[in-house]
Structure formats: C-alpha cells, structure tokens
Amino acid sequence: MTDLRDETSRRGSRRNDRSPSGRAGSTGSTGSASSAESGDRTLSRRAALGGIAGATVAVGSTLGLAGCLGEDPQGSGSDGNAGEDDDRPTVFATMPAVWDFVRQVAGDNIEAIDLVPVGEHGHDWNPEPGTVQELDRADGFVYLRDFSSWQDDAAEQLADADVVVVEASEGIDFFDSPAEDNDEHWWMDPIECQTGVENVADGLAEIDPDNAEEYAENAADFNEELQELHEDFEAIVDRAELNELVVGTHDSFQWWNRRYGLDIYSPVGTSPDDAASPGDVQEIEELIAEFGIGHVLYDVGEPGQLAASLADETETTVLPLSPVETQIDGTPPIGGDLTMESDWGYIDHFREINLPSIATALRAD
C-alpha cells in the first residue's frame, strides 16, 4: 500500500478546491426518434425472454432465468406481476446502481432487470457460462466500462447482436485516485451520475422512440433528485469537524475525495478480493489515533470482519456504507440496527446509509 501520509500530501487540502457543482436536472438530447421498424422490433422481443429462464422481474415474480443468471436477479415492475405476456421491451443492467437508473428513467414502459442476484456483490459476481448468449434476446444492455471484464466482453458481443448496448459511463472521465489508477467508481459521485442517467435515457429512446420524450422528462426529474443529494452531501462536509474517513473494506469511495475533498483511507484496495497486510492495518490504526477518528466504515455487501477487527483494536465504532453494488433484503453482516430492502434505489442507499454514516463519522451531526 502506498504510504497514506504521502498520498495525503500529494492530494493536498481539497476542501476549498472542489470540482464544479454541475447542473441540476439537465438532460441532453434523448435520442432522436428512430425508425418505426426499430420500435416494432423491441416490443415483440419481451415474450422471447421467457426462454431465458429465470430473472426476478418484480419482487416475488420470476421468469425462470435460473441456470444462467443465478438464483434471484433483481427486477422491477410497476405491478409486480410481469410475465411472459408482458410485451414491454426488456433491458438488463449489470449492477444495482445502473439498474436503478434504468427503472427511474423507464417508468412503466420498459422492464428493468438487474443481473446481479440479491445478496451478491456486484464487484465479485460473474455470470454463468451461456448468459451472454441468452441476453441477445433482450432489447437493451446497460453496463459499466472497465468495472469487470465480463461486462466489457458482453457489451462487445451484444453489439453484434440486435441489442441496444448502453455504456452508462460514456462521457465520464475516470481519474487516478489515491486508491487506484483509472478509478471506475464514478457512480459514487451524484454529479457524474447525472451523465449516466442521460446516457440511459438516450439508450431507452433508441429502444422505444415512441416514448423518448417521457424518458427525457424522467431523466431530468431524477437528475434533480441527484443534484439535491449532492448538495446535502456537500453541506455535511462543509459543517464537519473532521475531513478523514477510514473504510475497513474495499475502497469504492475515492470519488468523494475528488468531489468533496474527503481524505479516505483503507488498508484494502479497490477490489473486494484484495487483502490487507499487517503493515497496512497498523498504518490505519496509527492514522485513526493521529486524527482522532471515532468510526470505521464498511461496505454493507462484504463480510466486514476486518472493519470489526479494526474497530475493536482502536476502540472505535463501525458504521455502514453502500457503494450501491449489492441489494440486501434484511440486515447486513455487521449492520447493527440497519435493515435494508432489496428494492432500494440509488437515492435510498445514500439517504438511508451513506449520508447518515458520513455525518456521524465526520462529526457533522
């Protein structure tokens, strides 16, 4: 692990040098209407997905994607009873955060299905063999560039099929964060998410041009919520006594360093599979003592033993964070009083978990 004090020195104090606040509720051109033939094509493909066997289309309703897509991929539907007689277009998303972007923009017009099963971590999960071949019967595929190799491979393969492939991160510049070169966790920044939402709206308009105007309006409405979320996050940082956070699980949160100037320390890398060395742990313990940090945060989708051990060793308290990579129905492994619901969206994860924990950890309550 790079010396954490050197990293802090290299970054300098960013509390007064943050990135621009961005724009509220703006959405770019949301796809010009394509041919009627394209619209007719998409509306006829939903029934074919009955043969993909198994995704959860709404909480409690399944299509039978068991063999390829895992036990319980998460879906959304307005009535909770979607099935093979549902002629809406179907869009698969590769992680909970972008799945929520799709369903927020789609409204009732398009079925949004999260490929990652409830309880699985989006950074760790990989589809079973044959999944991509099954997905070519969908109407759309929304993915994250450089997040996991299977997503990039699937996007390349599906681009050759009759599927609209949407790179949610198009137009978003990754950066070399203190934790990782080319850090791809852009959805941790509510401002950057607004670009992702616009990309989703453009893709849905290509799939279903008859409802392009509605998708643009839905995207603008959701981006207003994201802007409010950003402003509330910024207000917490502005009134905080501390500027340092310690994360005892994998480090998905360095985009908060870029946007809000927070110094975020973790003995683990940016992958849940990374391990912390004894030296890394000792350095974190020294930083906790140096800055007077009272809390160790952890990713709710991970076991959390390291965070709990750090808290025990330093007589601090654990608090949850969510990178919106895992949907959980119930209490996380070391969640304390936190009870999550598997249909929570991006805003829910931030308002129910991230903002309260950050406010407490930074002494901004």
C-alpha positions in Angstrom: 0.0 0.0 0.0 1.3 3.4 -0.9 2.2 5.4 2.2 -1.1 7.0 3.2 0.6 10.2 4.5 2.4 10.6 1.2 -1.0 10.3 -0.6 -2.5 12.9 1.7 0.4 15.3 1.0 0.1 14.6 -2.8 -3.5 15.4 -2.8 -3.2 18.5 -0.6 -6.2 20.1 1.0 -9.1 20.0 -1.4 -11.8 21.2 1.0 -11.7 24.6 -0.7 -10.8 23.3 -4.2 -13.7 21.1 -5.2 -14.9 20.2 -8.6 -17.8 22.3 -10.0 -21.2 21.5 -8.6 -22.5 20.6 -12.0 -26.0 21.0 -13.2 -29.4 20.1 -11.9 -31.9 18.2 -13.8 -30.5 18.8 -17.2 -30.7 16.1 -19.8 -29.1 16.1 -23.2 -30.8 15.2 -26.4 -32.5 12.0 -25.5 -32.2 10.2 -28.7 -33.9 11.2 -31.9 -36.8 9.0 -32.8 -35.5 6.1 -34.8 -37.5 4.1 -37.4 -40.9 2.6 -36.6 -39.4 -0.7 -37.5 -37.0 -0.4 -34.6 -39.9 0.3 -32.2 -41.9 -2.6 -33.5 -38.9 -4.9 -33.1 -38.4 -4.1 -29.5 -42.0 -4.6 -28.5 -42.0 -8.1 -29.9 -39.0 -9.4 -28.1 -40.2 -9.4 -24.5 -42.0 -12.7 -24.8 -38.9 -14.4 -26.2 -37.2 -13.8 -22.9 -39.4 -16.4 -21.2 -37.0 -18.9 -22.6 -34.0 -17.3 -20.8 -35.3 -19.0 -17.7 -35.4 -17.0 -14.6 -34.8 -13.4 -13.7 -36.9 -11.8 -11.0 -38.9 -9.2 -12.9 -40.5 -7.7 -9.8 -40.2 -8.6 -6.2 -41.8 -12.0 -5.9 -42.2 -12.7 -9.6 -39.9 -14.8 -11.8 -39.3 -15.5 -15.4 -37.1 -18.5 -14.9 -33.5 -17.5 -15.7 -32.2 -19.9 -13.1 -29.5 -21.8 -14.9 -27.7 -18.8 -16.5 -28.4 -15.8 -14.4 -28.3 -17.1 -10.9 -31.0 -17.7 -8.4 -32.6 -14.3 -8.0 -31.6 -11.5 -10.3 -33.4 -8.3 -9.2 -36.1 -6.8 -11.4 -38.6 -4.0 -11.3 -42.1 -3.8 -12.4 -44.9 -1.4 -11.6 -47.5 -4.1 -10.9 -45.3 -6.9 -9.6 -46.9 -9.4 -11.9 -44.8 -9.2 -15.1 -44.5 -12.4 -17.1 -44.4 -13.9 -20.5 -47.5 -12.0 -21.6 -45.7 -8.7 -20.9 -44.9 -7.1 -24.3 -42.7 -4.3 -22.9 -39.1 -4.1 -24.0 -36.6 -5.6 -21.6 -33.3 -4.0 -20.5 -30.7 -5.8 -18.4 -28.4 -3.9 -16.2 -25.1 -5.1 -14.8 -25.2 -3.7 -11.3 -27.8 -2.3 -8.8 -26.8 1.4 -9.3 -27.4 1.4 -13.1 -30.4 -0.9 -12.7 -32.0 1.8 -10.7 -31.1 4.4 -13.3 -32.9 2.4 -15.9 -36.0 1.9 -13.9 -36.1 5.6 -12.8 -36.0 6.7 -16.5 -38.1 3.9 -17.9 -41.1 4.3 -15.7 -43.8 1.7 -16.7 -42.7 1.4 -20.3 -39.7 -0.8 -20.1 -38.8 -3.8 -17.8 -35.5 -3.2 -16.0 -33.8 -6.3 -14.7 -30.6 -6.3 -12.5 -28.4 -9.2 -13.5 -26.8 -9.3 -10.0 -28.8 -11.5 -7.7 -30.0 -10.1 -4.4 -27.2 -10.6 -1.8 -24.4 -10.9 -4.3 -21.7 -8.2 -4.6 -21.7 -6.5 -8.0 -17.9 -6.3 -8.0 -17.5 -10.1 -7.3 -20.4 -11.5 -9.3 -19.8 -13.2 -12.6 -22.4 -14.7 -14.9 -22.5 -18.4 -15.5 -21.5 -19.7 -19.0 -24.0 -19.1 -21.6 -25.6 -16.0 -20.1 -24.4 -13.6 -22.8 -25.8 -15.8 -25.5 -29.2 -15.7 -23.7 -29.0 -11.9 -23.3 -29.0 -11.4 -27.0 -32.8 -11.8 -26.9 -33.1 -8.7 -24.7 -33.8 -5.3 -26.1 -31.1 -3.4 -24.2 -28.0 -4.0 -22.1 -26.7 -1.3 -19.8 -23.1 -1.8 -18.5 -20.2 -0.2 -16.7 -17.0 0.2 -18.7 -13.8 -1.2 -17.0 -15.7 -2.4 -14.0 -15.4 -6.1 -14.7 -14.1 -7.9 -17.7 -17.2 -9.9 -18.3 -19.2 -6.7 -18.8 -16.9 -5.3 -21.4 -16.8 -8.7 -23.2 -20.6 -9.0 -23.1 -21.0 -5.4 -24.5 -18.7 -6.3 -27.4 -20.6 -9.5 -28.2 -24.0 -8.0 -27.8 -23.1 -5.1 -30.1 -23.0 -7.6 -32.9 -26.5 -8.8 -32.0 -29.8 -7.0 -32.3 -29.4 -5.4 -28.9 -29.0 -1.7 -27.9 -25.8 -1.6 -25.8 -25.6 1.4 -23.5 -22.3 2.3 -21.8 -23.6 4.1 -18.7 -20.2 5.8 -18.2 -19.9 7.3 -21.7 -18.5 10.9 -21.4 -17.3 10.4 -17.9 -13.6 10.7 -17.4 -12.1 8.3 -14.9 -9.2 9.6 -12.8 -6.2 8.3 -11.0 -7.5 8.2 -7.4 -5.4 7.7 -4.3 -6.6 4.1 -4.3 -6.4 3.2 -8.0 -5.3 4.4 -11.4 -8.2 4.9 -13.7 -10.7 4.6 -10.8 -14.0 3.5 -12.3 -16.3 4.0 -9.3 -17.9 7.2 -10.9 -21.4 6.4 -9.7 -20.3 7.3 -6.1 -20.5 11.0 -7.3 -24.1 12.2 -7.7 -23.0 14.8 -10.2 -21.3 12.2 -12.5 -24.4 10.1 -12.1 -26.4 12.7 -13.9 -24.4 12.0 -17.1 -25.0 8.3 -16.6 -28.8 8.9 -16.3 -28.7 10.9 -19.5 -26.9 8.0 -21.3 -29.5 5.6 -20.1 -32.3 8.0 -21.3 -30.6 8.1 -24.8 -30.4 4.3 -24.9 -34.0 3.8 -23.9 -35.1 6.3 -26.5 -33.3 4.3 -29.1 -35.1 1.1 -28.0 -38.5 2.8 -27.7 -38.6 6.0 -29.7 -42.3 6.5 -29.2 -41.7 7.3 -25.5 -38.4 9.3 -26.0 -39.9 12.5 -24.6 -41.1 10.7 -21.4 -37.6 9.3 -20.9 -36.1 12.7 -21.2 -38.5 14.1 -18.7 -38.0 11.2 -16.2 -34.2 11.6 -16.5 -34.5 15.4 -15.8 -36.7 14.7 -12.7 -34.3 12.1 -11.4 -31.3 14.3 -12.0 -32.9 17.0 -9.9 -33.0 14.4 -7.0 -29.3 13.6 -7.6 -28.5 17.3 -7.5 -30.3 17.7 -4.2 -28.4 14.7 -2.9 -25.1 16.2 -4.0 -26.0 19.5 -2.2 -26.9 17.7 1.0 -23.6 15.7 0.9 -21.7 19.0 0.3 -23.5 20.6 3.3 -22.4 17.7 5.6 -18.8 18.1 4.5 -18.9 21.9 5.0 -20.0 21.7 8.6 -17.9 18.7 9.5 -15.2 18.8 12.2 -13.2 16.0 10.5 -12.1 15.5 6.9 -10.9 11.9 7.2 -12.8 8.6 6.7 -11.5 5.1 7.4 -13.0 2.3 5.4 -12.3 -1.2 6.6 -13.5 -2.9 3.4 -12.6 -2.4 -0.3 -12.2 1.2 -1.3 -15.0 2.2 -3.7 -15.3 5.7 -2.3 -12.4 7.8 -3.7 -14.7 9.8 -6.0 -15.8 11.5 -2.8 -12.2 12.7 -2.5 -12.4 14.2 -5.9 -15.8 15.8 -5.5 -15.9 16.7 -1.8 -12.2 16.8 -0.8 -12.5 14.0 1.8 -9.4 12.0 2.7 -10.4 8.4 2.6 -8.1 5.7 4.0 -8.4 1.9 3.6 -6.0 -1.0 4.2 -7.7 -2.8 1.3 -7.6 -2.0 -2.4 -10.4 -1.3 -4.8 -11.5 -4.9 -5.2 -13.3 -7.0 -2.6 -10.8 -9.7 -3.3 -7.8 -7.6 -2.2 -6.3 -8.4 1.2 -4.8 -6.1 3.8 -1.3 -6.8 5.1 -0.4 -6.4 8.8 1.6 -3.3 7.9 -1.4 -1.8 6.1 -3.6 -2.4 9.1 -1.0 -1.0 11.5 -0.7 2.2 9.4 -4.5 2.6 9.5 -4.5 2.2 13.3 -1.9 4.9 13.6 -3.9 7.2 11.4 -7.0 6.6 13.5 -5.1 7.7 16.6 -3.4 10.7 14.8 -6.7 12.2 13.5 -8.9 11.2 16.4 -11.2 9.2 14.2 -14.0 7.6 16.0 -15.6 5.3 13.4 -14.6 2.6 10.9 -16.9 2.3 7.9 -17.5 -0.8 5.9 -19.2 -1.9 2.7 -22.6 -3.5 3.5 -22.1 -6.1 0.8 -18.9 -7.5 2.4 -18.5 -9.7 5.5 -16.9 -6.8 7.4 -14.5 -8.8 9.7 -11.6 -6.5 9.0 -13.7 -3.4 9.8 -14.9 -5.0 13.0 -11.4 -6.0 14.0 -10.1 -2.5 13.3 -12.8 -1.0 15.4 -12.1 -3.4 18.3 -8.3 -2.7 18.2 -8.8 1.1 18.1 -11.9 1.3 20.4 -13.9 2.9 17.6 -17.4 2.1 16.2 -18.4 0.5 12.9 -20.7 2.3 10.6 -22.2 1.1 7.2 -21.5 2.5 3.8 -23.0 1.4 0.5 -21.3 1.6 -2.9 -24.7 0.6 -4.4 -23.2 -2.6 -5.6 -25.3 -5.0 -3.5 -29.0 -5.3 -2.9 -29.8 -6.8 0.5 -33.2 -7.8 2.0 -32.6 -7.6 5.7 -29.6 -6.8 7.9 -26.0 -6.7 6.6 -23.4 -8.9 8.2 -22.5 -6.3 10.8 -25.3 -4.0 10.1 -26.4 -3.3 13.7 -29.8 -1.7 13.6 -29.7 -1.2 9.8 -32.4 -3.0 7.8 -32.2 -2.8 4.1 -34.8 -3.6 1.4 -33.9 -5.3 -1.8 -35.8 -2.8 -4.0 -33.9 0.2 -2.6 -32.7 2.5 -5.3 -29.6 4.7 -5.5 -31.1 7.6 -3.6 -32.3 5.2 -0.8 -28.8 3.8 -0.4 -27.3 7.3 0.0 -30.1 8.7 2.2 -30.6 5.7 4.4 -27.0 4.6 4.7 -24.3 6.9 3.3 -25.2 10.4 4.4 -26.1 9.4 8.0 -22.9 7.4 8.4 -20.7 10.1 6.9 -22.3 12.8 9.0 -21.6 10.8 12.1 -18.1 9.8 11.1 -17.1 13.4 10.2 -18.8 14.8 13.3 -21.2 16.9 11.3 -24.4 15.9 13.2 
